[in-house]
Amino acid sequence: MEKNYSNFLQKKLDEENFNKLVALDSLEVVNFIGEYVELCNPKQVFVRTDSSQDIAYLRGKSILLGEEKKLALEGQTIHFDGYFDQARDKKNTKYLVSKGANAGNYLNSVERGEGLGEVRGFLKDIMTGKDMFVCFFCLGPANSEFSIFAVQITDSAYVAHSEDILYRPGYEQFRNNKLRGSFFKMLHSAGELENHVSKNVDKRRVYIDLENNLVYSVNTQYAGNSVGLKKLSLRLAIQKASREGWLAEHMFLMSVSDREGKKSYFCGAYPSMCGKTSTAMLSDEHIIGDDIAYLRIRKDEVYAVNVERGIFGIIKDVNAGDDPVIFKFLNSKGEIIFSNILVDEQGVPFWIGKSNQMPQRGINFSGAWSSGKTDESGNPISISHKNARYTIRLETLENVDENLENPKGVAIKGFIYGGRDSDTSVPVEEAFNWQQGIITKAASLESETTAATLGKEGVRVFNPMANMDFLSIPLGKYIEMNLDFGKRLKSPPLIFSVNYFLKNKDNMYLNAIEDKLIWLKWMKLRADKKIKALITPTGLIPKYEDLKTLFKDVLGKEYTKEAYTEQFSLRLPENLAKIKRIKSIYKGLPGLPACLLQELEAQGKRLIKSQKEFGDCIEPKNFQSTE
């Protein structure tokens, strides 16, 4: 018989907060909260409804507890994570797996009993003397087939405040929807604090219980580890999607317009620091989301929504020239949480790449900072952390798309996959078809590591669909899901690859930052079937005349034939080396779709044939046009 925690909670909570739970009429909610109130033993429990009073209470609490501090501009606050708690902890993020179960290749796991024993041991009485905050949210727009309900338990008002900015309120959704089914559950504690930050980061753990849709996060404050509705919920959603026949992807969602103002919607998957947010935030276009999308098939079309309503964005190099919309908002009054940047004596925030004039002293993630400060190893400490962030609501931006809260979602015309690649892929290319695109572009995606995760930087790594870190099912099954998704459509969306980081022999970038807008405009023209393309062994590339027109009309720039030839020449040795790398990774992995290695092999043969005919570098003039 299922335990009922109602009597226990009635004694533990004050009347107002207990009545908030009773109003939900859900034994599952009561028992989830009751179990962890009993385990964590907080001083008191605050249940957050959707009311403006409750939301304001948590914002104020974060200031009162010292987790955030007010800045000079109204609405802006600063939060600092611990010096060694600045990124997602991949090593200690693990799935709880029952004895004898196969977690699948690439999935970091711990035996279920061992993991539960460890993390519950850390959580025992961890909130003694502290407040517990219970918050209800909705992933995806409200009242939608995409909606997934979630409950976050945390002792961090900063985490609760961040989630209020990033996610739709869910208390009324829980209260009004009696057929809610199983919901996502998140339990977080920052643990023992020292100077308002997590002290015991050596005991930092993020454990994911797929059987119960539950995430444990302890001894960490960094939002990538503690905000359970973000990448931690993505892991739960991927497994749910695999059972139900839809996709949960690490993708932005945006609209691209033509000359007449007609919009088409695109999704894009890029690993961290590969231009994902800057693409979604292009001021000439409109953004729906920059990070996570749910995708479903309806009437032979793919529809997508943004799981979130806000942005937890990397702030490094955000400046007036490259990111005008974001930069303008970050320097205006409004609700913004900055994290791990520098604040000067006047309460003005600064970060790497903000401008040419930076203060010589202030407070940052290392404490009191002045120019020339070094760490214990003698390494210079930068003005802000490379993974410093800003948290904002999308609705406050002037380029937000009108369909942000559309419960039906938007129809998708194309998928874009991009990584960091200095020597192989052309700036933009279209796949021949869905299968070739999923296998040779999405499932073959590589990128250099960045400061967004703990570990070495600058190492090229395999990252299929930019989703490897968040997979909760075996890789082969995940690729099969994506292939099958397209097979269910008569005319699936087009698949594109982009590469903003191609360099020449002198190690100079071949594209300007703003050129990404041209690649998007070309994709829309292709999706609208208005222009032809050139056929290469790896896909379809733009014709020079089309790009020349776009550069002139959109950016007012002259685009030379020489630049085009250098950017879109096919580099045979590098492409063949990539095929070899990807094949070596996949060979031997269980559960792969049979077509995967076949498709890679076919592309390799096309490359070898062209190499024999044209040599190691093929200029675009040698390729034939589509009909």
Backbone torsions as a table, in degrees:
resi	resn	phi	psi	omega
1	MET	NA	134.3	-177.4
2	GLU	-69.3	134.5	179.0
3	LYS	-67.1	146.0	178.1
4	ASN	-117.2	115.5	-176.4
5	TYR	-90.4	9.4	-174.5
6	SER	-59.3	-47.7	-178.8
7	ASN	-64.4	-40.5	178.6
8	PHE	-61.0	-47.0	-178.5
9	LEU	-67.9	-33.1	179.2
10	GLN	-62.1	-33.9	177.9
11	LYS	-79.4	-31.6	-173.7
12	LYS	-83.8	-34.3	-176.2
13	LEU	-98.1	154.0	171.6
14	ASP	-72.4	168.6	-172.5
15	GLU	-61.3	-42.0	-177.3
16	GLU	-62.6	-47.4	-176.6
17	ASN	-74.1	-32.9	175.4
18	PHE	-65.3	-40.8	179.6
19	ASN	-64.7	-30.4	175.3
20	LYS	-62.0	-37.9	177.7
21	LEU	-73.1	-42.0	-179.9
22	VAL	-58.6	-36.4	-177.8
23	ALA	-63.5	-20.1	180.0
24	LEU	-78.2	-19.2	177.3
25	ASP	52.0	49.8	-178.4
26	SER	-138.0	110.1	176.8
27	LEU	-64.5	-34.5	179.8
28	GLU	-63.0	-42.0	177.9
29	VAL	-65.9	-46.9	-179.0
30	VAL	-59.5	-44.3	-177.5
31	ASN	-70.1	-36.6	176.8
32	PHE	-62.0	-48.6	-179.1
33	ILE	-67.3	-43.0	-177.9
34	GLY	-61.5	-41.8	-179.2
35	GLU	-59.7	-39.8	-174.2
36	TYR	-92.0	-17.9	165.9
37	VAL	-65.4	-42.8	178.7
38	GLU	-64.1	-42.7	-177.1
39	LEU	-72.6	-46.7	-172.5
40	CYS	-85.9	-21.8	172.3
41	ASN	56.7	58.4	179.6
42	PRO	-72.3	160.9	175.5
43	LYS	-65.3	-43.6	177.4
44	GLN	-154.5	164.2	-176.0
45	VAL	-123.8	129.1	175.5
46	PHE	-112.4	124.2	178.3
47	VAL	-101.2	118.9	-176.8
48	ARG	-90.9	119.8	171.5
49	THR	-90.6	-169.2	178.1
50	ASP	-86.1	3.9	-174.9
51	SER	-69.9	149.6	179.0
52	SER	-63.6	-30.3	179.2
53	GLN	-66.4	-43.1	-179.5
54	ASP	-67.6	-39.3	179.2
55	ILE	-64.8	-44.1	179.1
56	ALA	-64.6	-35.7	179.2
57	TYR	-59.2	-44.8	-178.2
58	LEU	-69.8	-37.1	175.0
59	ARG	-60.1	-46.9	179.4
60	GLY	-65.1	-35.9	-179.9
61	LYS	-63.8	-37.3	180.0
62	SER	-63.8	-37.2	175.9
63	ILE	-69.0	-46.8	-177.8
64	LEU	-59.4	-38.6	-178.4
65	LEU	-82.0	-6.4	179.3
66	GLY	82.5	9.7	178.4
67	GLU	-76.4	-25.3	174.5
68	GLU	-133.9	153.4	174.7
69	LYS	-129.3	144.6	-179.5
70	LYS	-71.7	145.4	175.8
71	LEU	-106.6	-177.9	-173.5
72	ALA	-63.3	-41.9	-179.1
73	LEU	-83.2	137.9	-178.1
74	GLU	-57.5	131.8	177.6
75	GLY	93.7	-21.1	-178.4
76	GLN	-85.1	138.1	175.8
77	THR	-134.7	162.6	177.3
78	ILE	-121.8	137.0	174.5
79	HIS	-124.8	138.3	174.9
80	PHE	-115.3	130.7	168.8
81	ASP	-87.1	165.7	177.1
82	GLY	-61.8	155.2	-175.3
83	TYR	-56.8	-33.4	-178.9
84	PHE	-106.4	26.0	-178.8
85	ASP	-136.4	59.7	-169.4
86	GLN	-115.5	5.7	-175.4
87	ALA	-160.2	169.8	175.9
88	ARG	-61.5	133.3	-180.0
89	ASP	-94.2	88.8	-176.8
90	LYS	-65.4	-37.2	-177.0
91	LYS	-61.2	-41.6	-174.9
92	ASN	-103.5	15.2	170.5
93	THR	-98.1	113.2	-170.8
94	LYS	-137.9	153.9	173.8
95	TYR	-92.2	140.8	174.2
96	LEU	-83.4	119.8	-174.4
97	VAL	-124.1	129.9	179.3
98	SER	-65.7	153.4	179.8
99	LYS	-56.2	133.0	178.0
100	GLY	86.2	-10.5	-179.7
101	ALA	-81.6	150.1	179.6
102	ASN	-98.8	113.6	-178.8
103	ALA	-75.5	-16.3	-178.7
104	GLY	90.6	151.6	177.5
105	ASN	-61.5	147.0	176.6
106	TYR	74.8	0.0	178.9
107	LEU	-99.9	119.6	179.1
108	ASN	-78.2	123.5	-172.1
109	SER	-140.8	164.4	175.2
110	VAL	-139.0	146.3	179.3
111	GLU	-59.3	134.9	-169.3
112	ARG	-53.5	-51.2	-178.1
113	GLY	-63.0	-42.1	179.4
114	GLU	-64.3	-45.9	-178.6
115	GLY	-65.4	-43.9	179.0
116	LEU	-63.7	-41.7	179.3
117	GLY	-60.5	-41.8	-178.8
118	GLU	-68.3	-53.1	-173.1
119	VAL	-70.7	-36.2	177.1
120	ARG	-68.9	-30.3	174.3
121	GLY	-64.3	-41.9	176.3
122	PHE	-64.1	-36.0	-174.4
123	LEU	-80.8	-15.8	-178.2
124	LYS	-59.5	116.9	178.4
125	ASP	60.1	20.7	-175.2
126	ILE	-69.3	-21.0	-179.5
127	MET	-101.5	13.2	177.7
128	THR	-55.9	126.0	-178.5
129	GLY	82.2	-0.8	-178.4
130	LYS	-117.4	164.3	175.3
131	ASP	-88.2	144.6	169.7
132	MET	-104.6	133.2	177.9
133	PHE	-111.6	127.5	179.7
134	VAL	-112.3	117.3	-173.4
135	CYS	-124.7	144.4	-178.2
136	PHE	-115.9	130.8	-176.5
137	PHE	-136.1	168.1	177.0
138	CYS	-126.9	121.5	174.2
139	LEU	-84.4	125.0	-172.9
140	GLY	86.9	165.8	179.2
141	PRO	-58.2	152.6	179.2
142	ALA	-68.7	152.5	175.0
143	ASN	54.2	48.9	-175.2
144	SER	-133.9	155.4	173.9
145	GLU	-65.8	-16.7	178.0
146	PHE	-82.4	-17.4	-169.9
147	SER	-63.5	134.4	170.0
148	ILE	-129.0	128.4	-178.5
149	PHE	-86.3	151.8	-177.1
150	ALA	-148.1	147.3	174.9
151	VAL	-121.4	127.8	176.4
152	GLN	-111.2	124.2	169.0
153	ILE	-106.0	130.1	-179.3
154	THR	-153.5	156.6	171.0
155	ASP	-105.7	12.6	179.8
156	SER	-110.1	114.3	176.3
157	ALA	-66.6	-29.3	175.7
158	TYR	-62.2	-43.9	177.7
159	VAL	-61.9	-45.4	179.8
160	ALA	-63.0	-41.5	178.4
161	HIS	-64.3	-44.2	178.7
162	SER	-58.4	-43.7	-178.3
163	GLU	-67.9	-32.2	175.6
164	ASP	-62.7	-37.2	177.4
165	ILE	-71.5	-40.1	-170.1
166	LEU	-85.9	-24.4	-170.6
167	TYR	-130.0	154.7	179.6
168	ARG	-72.2	145.6	177.5
169	PRO	-63.8	146.3	-174.2
170	GLY	-129.2	-2.5	-177.2
171	TYR	-60.2	-48.6	-179.2
172	GLU	-67.6	-31.1	175.2
173	GLN	-62.0	-44.5	176.3
174	PHE	-61.8	-45.0	-173.9
175	ARG	-68.1	-34.7	-173.7
176	ASN	-94.4	-16.9	-175.2
177	ASN	-108.9	94.4	-177.3
178	LYS	-74.0	-16.1	179.9
179	LEU	-100.6	37.7	-172.8
180	ARG	-69.1	-23.2	-179.4
181	GLY	69.0	-162.1	-177.9
182	SER	-72.5	136.2	-179.2
183	PHE	-112.8	163.1	176.9
184	PHE	-80.5	141.9	-176.0
185	LYS	-126.1	134.4	179.2
186	MET	-130.7	130.1	177.1
187	LEU	-123.0	120.6	-177.8
188	HIS	-132.9	141.2	167.4
189	SER	-138.9	132.7	174.9
190	ALA	-71.1	-12.8	179.4
191	GLY	76.1	-162.0	178.7
192	GLU	-63.8	135.4	-177.1
193	LEU	-106.9	146.2	173.1
194	GLU	-136.4	118.5	-173.0
195	ASN	55.0	39.9	174.5
196	HIS	72.6	10.3	178.4
197	VAL	-125.2	159.5	-178.9
198	SER	-60.7	128.5	-175.4
199	LYS	-88.6	-43.1	-169.9
200	ASN	-96.3	58.9	-177.0
201	VAL	-67.9	-15.6	174.4
202	ASP	-67.7	-18.0	176.7
203	LYS	-107.8	23.6	177.3
204	ARG	-69.7	127.1	179.5
205	ARG	-140.4	139.3	172.4
206	VAL	-130.8	102.7	-175.2
207	TYR	-113.4	136.1	-173.1
208	ILE	-115.8	119.7	-179.3
209	ASP	-102.8	95.4	-176.7
210	LEU	-69.3	-28.3	-178.6
211	GLU	-64.5	-32.1	-175.4
212	ASN	-116.6	12.2	-179.2
213	ASN	51.0	46.2	-172.8
214	LEU	-129.5	134.8	177.4
215	VAL	-118.3	129.0	173.5
216	TYR	-102.9	132.5	176.4
217	SER	-138.8	125.9	-173.2
218	VAL	-144.7	147.2	177.6
219	ASN	61.7	43.0	177.5
220	THR	-156.6	149.6	174.1
221	GLN	-118.7	-27.1	-177.4
222	TYR	-48.8	129.8	-169.6
223	ALA	-59.5	-32.5	178.7
224	GLY	-63.6	-21.6	176.4
225	ASN	-100.2	-24.6	-168.6
226	SER	-109.6	-29.4	178.7
227	VAL	-79.0	95.9	-169.6
228	GLY	-64.1	-23.0	-176.2
229	LEU	-80.0	-6.6	-176.4
230	LYS	-87.2	-116.6	-174.0
231	LYS	-68.8	-22.6	178.2
232	LEU	-69.4	-42.0	175.6
233	SER	-69.6	-29.0	176.4
234	LEU	-58.2	-39.1	178.5
235	ARG	-62.3	-42.1	177.4
236	LEU	-65.4	-39.7	-176.8
237	ALA	-68.5	-35.9	179.1
238	ILE	-61.4	-42.2	178.7
239	GLN	-67.3	-41.7	178.4
240	LYS	-61.8	-42.9	179.6
241	ALA	-63.3	-37.2	-179.3
242	SER	-64.6	-30.4	177.9
243	ARG	-79.4	-29.9	-169.1
244	GLU	-107.5	-4.9	173.1
245	GLY	85.8	28.2	173.1
246	TRP	-127.9	-176.1	-177.1
247	LEU	-123.7	139.1	170.1
248	ALA	-116.5	113.8	-169.0
249	GLU	-126.8	153.5	177.1
250	HIS	-85.7	74.9	-169.3
251	MET	-136.1	144.1	166.7
252	PHE	-79.0	169.0	179.3
253	LEU	-143.2	121.1	-175.4
254	MET	-149.2	164.5	174.4
255	SER	-107.3	148.0	175.5
256	VAL	-125.4	131.7	-175.1
257	SER	-107.2	152.1	173.4
258	ASP	-96.8	-171.8	-177.0
259	ARG	-59.3	-34.1	-177.4
260	GLU	-84.0	-2.2	-179.5
261	GLY	87.8	6.2	178.8
262	LYS	-75.9	131.9	-174.6
263	LYS	-97.9	146.9	165.1
264	SER	-129.6	148.1	-175.5
265	TYR	-107.3	139.3	-178.9
266	PHE	-130.4	146.6	170.1
267	CYS	-107.8	149.4	-179.9
268	GLY	-143.7	135.4	179.0
269	ALA	-114.7	115.8	178.0
270	TYR	-134.1	137.3	171.0
271	PRO	-62.6	166.5	-178.7
272	SER	-55.7	142.7	177.6
273	MET	61.9	33.0	176.6
274	CYS	-116.5	13.1	176.9
275	GLY	96.9	14.7	-176.3
276	LYS	-65.0	-55.7	-178.2
277	THR	-68.2	-39.0	-179.4
278	SER	-65.1	-29.7	175.0
279	THR	-70.6	-49.4	-179.6
280	ALA	-63.4	-23.6	-175.3
281	MET	-99.7	11.3	179.9
282	LEU	-53.8	127.7	-171.1
283	SER	-66.3	-22.5	178.8
284	ASP	-78.7	-12.9	-177.3
285	GLU	-118.7	-169.6	-176.8
286	HIS	-130.6	140.7	-175.3
287	ILE	-104.0	140.0	167.6
288	ILE	-107.6	-39.3	179.1
289	GLY	-162.0	157.8	-176.2
290	ASP	-118.6	3.3	-169.9
291	ASP	-141.3	-52.8	-172.4
292	ILE	-133.9	133.4	179.6
293	ALA	-130.2	143.8	168.3
294	TYR	-102.8	138.8	-176.8
295	LEU	-129.2	133.0	178.4
296	ARG	-134.0	156.3	177.1
297	ILE	-97.7	130.1	177.5
298	ARG	-141.9	121.7	178.0
299	LYS	52.5	48.8	175.4
300	ASP	63.1	25.2	173.3
301	GLU	-132.8	153.5	175.1
302	VAL	-91.3	128.4	175.6
303	TYR	-116.4	144.9	-176.6
304	ALA	-137.4	152.5	172.3
305	VAL	-132.0	158.5	170.0
306	ASN	-83.5	126.3	178.9
307	VAL	-63.6	-30.1	-173.9
308	GLU	-108.8	172.7	172.9
309	ARG	-121.8	7.4	-178.3
310	GLY	-140.1	-176.1	-179.7
311	ILE	-127.5	129.1	168.6
312	PHE	-109.0	85.6	-165.3
313	GLY	-104.7	150.1	172.8
314	ILE	-71.6	128.4	-173.7
315	ILE	-95.4	-14.9	-179.4
316	LYS	-53.3	129.2	176.2
317	ASP	68.8	11.0	171.2
318	VAL	-72.9	118.8	-176.9
319	ASN	-144.0	171.6	-174.1
320	ALA	-63.3	-34.0	-176.8
321	GLY	-78.1	-42.1	-174.5
322	ASP	-91.0	-28.1	-174.8
323	ASP	-135.6	64.0	-170.3
324	PRO	-61.8	-37.3	-176.7
325	VAL	-69.3	-50.7	179.1
326	ILE	-63.3	-45.3	-176.9
327	PHE	-59.6	-42.3	179.7
328	LYS	-60.8	-43.6	-178.5
329	PHE	-69.7	-38.4	-179.0
330	LEU	-66.0	-15.3	179.2
331	ASN	-113.0	25.1	179.7
332	SER	-126.4	164.9	173.1
333	LYS	-64.2	142.2	178.9
334	GLY	151.1	163.7	-175.5
335	GLU	-75.1	109.6	179.1
336	ILE	-140.7	133.7	168.7
337	ILE	-106.6	115.5	170.9
338	PHE	-89.2	144.8	175.5
339	SER	-134.5	133.4	170.8
340	ASN	64.2	30.8	172.0
341	ILE	-106.5	-172.0	178.6
342	LEU	-104.5	143.2	174.5
343	VAL	-119.7	128.0	-179.9
344	ASP	-83.5	-175.6	-174.5
345	GLU	-65.6	-21.9	179.4
346	GLN	-91.3	1.8	-179.4
347	GLY	80.4	25.5	179.1
348	VAL	-100.0	131.1	-177.8
349	PRO	-82.2	145.1	176.4
350	PHE	-137.4	151.8	179.9
351	TRP	-150.4	166.5	179.1
352	ILE	-57.6	124.3	175.7
353	GLY	86.3	4.6	-178.9
354	LYS	-64.7	-47.0	-178.6
355	SER	-162.4	179.2	178.9
356	ASN	-81.6	-19.9	-179.3
357	GLN	-106.1	110.7	-177.0
358	MET	-120.2	149.6	178.3
359	PRO	-68.3	157.7	-179.8
360	GLN	-94.1	-7.0	179.0
361	ARG	-157.4	164.3	179.4
362	GLY	163.4	-162.5	176.4
363	ILE	-114.1	128.9	175.2
364	ASN	-137.7	-163.4	-174.6
365	PHE	-62.3	-16.1	179.1
366	SER	-98.0	1.3	-175.2
367	GLY	101.5	-146.0	176.0
368	ALA	-63.4	128.2	-174.3
369	TRP	-127.9	143.2	169.3
370	SER	-141.3	156.3	-177.6
371	SER	-55.5	130.1	-178.5
372	GLY	97.5	-4.2	179.0
373	LYS	-62.3	140.7	-179.8
374	THR	-123.3	161.4	176.0
375	ASP	-86.7	-172.6	-176.8
376	GLU	-62.3	-24.4	-179.8
377	SER	-92.5	1.9	179.8
378	GLY	86.9	7.7	179.6
379	ASN	-84.2	139.3	179.9
380	PRO	-60.9	140.3	174.7
381	ILE	-98.9	120.4	-176.1
382	SER	-72.0	166.6	-176.6
383	ILE	-61.9	-32.2	173.7
384	SER	-142.7	163.5	178.9
385	HIS	-72.2	148.1	179.5
386	LYS	-62.2	-24.8	180.0
387	ASN	-105.2	21.0	176.7
388	ALA	-60.4	153.7	-169.1
389	ARG	-134.7	166.8	167.0
390	TYR	-132.3	145.4	178.6
391	THR	-123.2	120.0	-176.0
392	ILE	-142.0	163.0	171.6
393	ARG	-87.7	140.0	178.5
394	LEU	-66.1	-35.7	-175.1
395	GLU	-62.8	-17.1	-179.5
396	THR	-83.3	-8.7	-176.7
397	LEU	-89.2	146.0	-176.8
398	GLU	-73.9	-15.8	-178.8
399	ASN	-107.3	21.3	177.8
400	VAL	-71.6	141.3	-179.4
401	ASP	-78.4	147.0	-177.3
402	GLU	-66.7	-13.7	-178.2
403	ASN	-96.7	15.6	-179.6
404	LEU	-52.9	-43.0	-176.2
405	GLU	-105.5	15.8	179.5
406	ASN	-67.2	114.9	-177.5
407	PRO	-65.5	-20.0	178.8
408	LYS	-82.4	-15.6	-175.2
409	GLY	79.9	-170.4	179.0
410	VAL	-127.3	148.9	180.0
411	ALA	-76.1	133.0	-174.4
412	ILE	-98.7	129.7	179.1
413	LYS	-99.3	-19.3	-178.6
414	GLY	-163.0	152.8	174.7
415	PHE	-113.8	137.1	-177.0
416	ILE	-120.5	131.8	178.1
417	TYR	-122.3	125.6	-177.2
418	GLY	-140.3	141.8	176.4
419	GLY	-136.8	-169.8	175.5
420	ARG	-96.3	116.5	-173.2
421	ASP	-147.2	109.3	-174.2
422	SER	-87.7	-14.3	-168.3
423	ASP	-140.3	4.8	-170.6
424	THR	-123.5	-64.6	-169.3
425	SER	-83.5	145.9	175.7
426	VAL	-72.1	165.2	-175.9
427	PRO	-59.3	-37.6	177.6
428	VAL	-150.4	141.0	-178.8
429	GLU	-154.7	144.5	178.6
430	GLU	-104.7	138.3	177.1
431	ALA	-72.4	155.5	177.7
432	PHE	-65.5	-36.8	-176.7
433	ASN	-162.4	178.2	-176.9
434	TRP	-60.4	-49.0	-176.4
435	GLN	-62.3	-47.2	-179.2
436	GLN	-64.2	-35.6	178.8
437	GLY	-67.3	-46.5	-179.8
438	ILE	-62.4	-40.2	-174.8
439	ILE	-81.2	-50.0	-172.0
440	THR	-88.8	-13.6	178.7
441	LYS	-114.8	-57.7	-177.6
442	ALA	-70.0	-54.7	-175.9
443	ALA	-77.6	-6.5	178.8
444	SER	-110.8	13.9	-175.7
445	LEU	-65.8	132.6	175.4
446	GLU	-126.0	155.2	176.6
447	SER	-161.6	154.9	174.9
448	GLU	-75.2	145.1	177.3
449	THR	-68.5	156.2	-176.7
450	THR	-134.7	-177.6	-179.9
451	ALA	-75.6	-1.2	-178.4
452	ALA	-74.6	-14.7	175.5
453	THR	-128.4	155.1	179.2
454	LEU	-71.6	142.3	178.8
455	GLY	125.5	-166.0	-176.7
456	LYS	-72.5	151.0	174.2
457	GLU	-106.1	158.7	171.9
458	GLY	81.5	11.7	179.4
459	VAL	-101.7	127.6	179.5
460	ARG	-71.8	126.0	-177.0
461	VAL	-128.7	154.4	177.4
462	PHE	-78.2	126.4	-176.2
463	ASN	-148.4	73.1	-176.9
464	PRO	-57.4	132.0	-179.7
465	MET	57.4	16.5	-174.8
466	ALA	53.7	30.3	-171.3
467	ASN	-127.9	7.0	-174.0
468	MET	-57.6	-41.8	-176.8
469	ASP	-64.6	-18.2	-170.2
470	PHE	-114.5	6.3	-178.9
471	LEU	-68.0	136.1	176.7
472	SER	-119.1	8.2	176.0
473	ILE	-132.4	160.5	179.3
474	PRO	-57.0	146.8	-175.9
475	LEU	-57.9	-43.1	179.6
476	GLY	-59.8	-40.7	178.8
477	LYS	-66.4	-38.2	179.9
478	TYR	-64.8	-43.9	177.9
479	ILE	-64.5	-40.9	177.9
480	GLU	-60.6	-40.0	176.7
481	MET	-56.5	-47.1	-178.9
482	ASN	-66.0	-40.8	178.1
483	LEU	-63.9	-45.6	-178.8
484	ASP	-65.3	-34.1	179.5
485	PHE	-57.3	-46.3	179.2
486	GLY	-70.6	-32.4	-179.7
487	LYS	-65.1	-21.1	-179.9
488	ARG	-79.8	-3.6	-176.4
489	LEU	-111.6	139.1	176.0
490	LYS	-68.0	-42.4	179.2
491	SER	-132.7	84.8	-177.3
492	PRO	-66.9	158.9	176.0
493	PRO	-57.3	154.3	176.6
494	LEU	-71.0	154.7	177.0
495	ILE	-118.2	131.1	-178.9
496	PHE	-124.7	154.7	166.5
497	SER	-116.6	148.5	173.3
498	VAL	-131.9	154.1	177.8
499	ASN	-145.6	104.6	-178.8
500	TYR	-86.0	-0.3	-166.8
501	PHE	-120.2	16.9	178.0
502	LEU	-65.0	137.0	-178.0
503	LYS	-123.0	161.8	175.1
504	ASN	-93.9	-172.9	-177.0
505	LYS	-66.8	-20.2	178.5
506	ASP	-91.6	12.2	178.1
507	ASN	66.1	28.3	178.1
508	MET	-103.9	139.4	177.8
509	TYR	-64.4	140.2	-177.7
510	LEU	-90.0	-7.8	-179.4
511	ASN	-127.2	147.7	170.4
512	ALA	-81.3	159.1	-177.4
513	ILE	-58.3	-40.3	-175.9
514	GLU	-73.8	-9.8	-177.0
515	ASP	-64.8	-21.3	-180.0
516	LYS	-57.9	-28.3	177.6
517	LEU	-62.8	-35.9	179.5
518	ILE	-66.6	-40.7	179.8
519	TRP	-62.9	-37.9	177.7
520	LEU	-66.0	-42.5	179.4
521	LYS	-62.9	-38.4	177.8
522	TRP	-65.0	-41.0	177.9
523	MET	-60.1	-41.6	179.5
524	LYS	-63.8	-42.7	177.7
525	LEU	-60.2	-39.2	177.4
526	ARG	-67.6	-42.8	179.4
527	ALA	-63.8	-31.8	178.3
528	ASP	-85.7	0.5	178.2
529	LYS	59.0	41.1	-177.6
530	LYS	-100.8	-15.7	-178.7
531	ILE	-137.7	160.0	176.1
532	LYS	-94.9	177.1	-178.8
533	ALA	-143.8	172.2	176.9
534	LEU	-99.7	139.9	-176.0
535	ILE	-94.0	118.1	176.6
536	THR	-114.8	172.2	177.4
537	PRO	-64.0	-19.6	-176.9
538	THR	-108.1	-10.3	-179.3
539	GLY	158.9	-161.6	-176.7
540	LEU	-108.7	128.5	-178.8
541	ILE	-116.3	162.9	-177.7
542	PRO	-67.8	154.4	168.0
543	LYS	-84.1	148.6	-177.7
544	TYR	-59.3	-43.6	-175.7
545	GLU	-60.2	-38.4	179.9
546	ASP	-68.2	-42.3	178.9
547	LEU	-68.8	-39.3	178.7
548	LYS	-58.3	-43.3	178.7
549	THR	-64.9	-44.1	-179.0
550	LEU	-64.2	-45.2	179.3
551	PHE	-58.9	-40.0	-179.0
552	LYS	-70.6	-47.9	-175.7
553	ASP	-72.6	-38.6	-172.0
554	VAL	-90.9	-45.1	-175.4
555	LEU	-108.3	-9.5	-177.4
556	GLY	67.3	30.1	-177.0
557	LYS	-113.4	147.0	171.3
558	GLU	-83.4	131.4	-179.0
559	TYR	-115.8	113.8	-172.8
560	THR	-85.2	156.0	176.4
561	LYS	-63.7	-33.7	179.7
562	GLU	-64.8	-43.3	178.2
563	ALA	-63.1	-44.2	178.7
564	TYR	-59.1	-47.3	-177.7
565	THR	-62.2	-42.0	-179.4
566	GLU	-67.5	-38.2	-177.1
567	GLN	-75.3	-36.6	-170.6
568	PHE	-109.8	11.0	170.6
569	SER	-70.5	141.1	-177.3
570	LEU	-87.5	121.6	-178.1
571	ARG	-92.2	101.0	-170.9
572	LEU	-67.9	-50.9	-178.3
573	PRO	-58.5	-41.3	-178.8
574	GLU	-67.0	-41.9	178.8
575	ASN	-66.7	-38.8	177.0
576	LEU	-66.6	-37.7	177.9
577	ALA	-64.0	-37.7	178.3
578	LYS	-66.0	-45.0	177.4
579	ILE	-55.5	-44.3	-179.7
580	LYS	-62.1	-43.3	179.0
581	ARG	-61.6	-47.7	-175.9
582	ILE	-67.1	-41.3	178.3
583	LYS	-61.8	-40.4	-179.0
584	SER	-65.5	-30.8	177.3
585	ILE	-70.5	-44.2	-174.2
586	TYR	-79.7	-29.0	-178.4
587	LYS	-60.2	128.0	179.0
588	GLY	93.2	-14.4	177.5
589	LEU	-72.6	133.7	-179.0
590	PRO	-75.7	154.6	171.1
591	GLY	74.8	16.6	179.8
592	LEU	-78.5	144.1	172.3
593	PRO	-63.8	139.6	-175.0
594	ALA	-59.6	-31.5	-175.9
595	CYS	-71.6	-14.5	-173.8
596	LEU	-64.0	-58.3	-179.8
597	LEU	-67.1	-30.1	177.2
598	GLN	-64.1	-42.3	-179.9
599	GLU	-67.5	-41.1	177.2
600	LEU	-64.0	-41.6	179.4
601	GLU	-63.4	-41.7	180.0
602	ALA	-63.7	-40.8	178.4
603	GLN	-66.4	-39.1	176.5
604	GLY	-59.9	-41.6	179.2
605	LYS	-65.3	-39.1	177.6
606	ARG	-63.6	-39.7	179.1
607	LEU	-65.8	-43.3	-179.9
608	ILE	-64.1	-41.9	178.6
609	LYS	-60.4	-44.4	179.7
610	SER	-67.9	-36.4	179.4
611	GLN	-62.4	-40.6	179.7
612	LYS	-65.3	-32.3	-177.3
613	GLU	-84.5	-38.9	-170.9
614	PHE	-118.0	-14.4	-177.0
615	GLY	99.8	-166.2	-171.4
616	ASP	-77.9	-17.8	-179.1
617	CYS	-136.8	119.9	-175.9
618	ILE	-109.5	120.2	178.3
619	GLU	-75.3	151.8	-177.2
620	PRO	-56.4	-29.0	-177.6
621	LYS	-61.7	-16.6	-179.3
622	ASN	-87.4	-3.8	-177.3
623	PHE	-99.2	147.1	179.6
624	GLN	-85.3	154.8	179.5
625	SER	-86.3	153.1	170.7
626	THR	-66.8	160.8	-179.0
627	GLU	-70.9	NA	NA
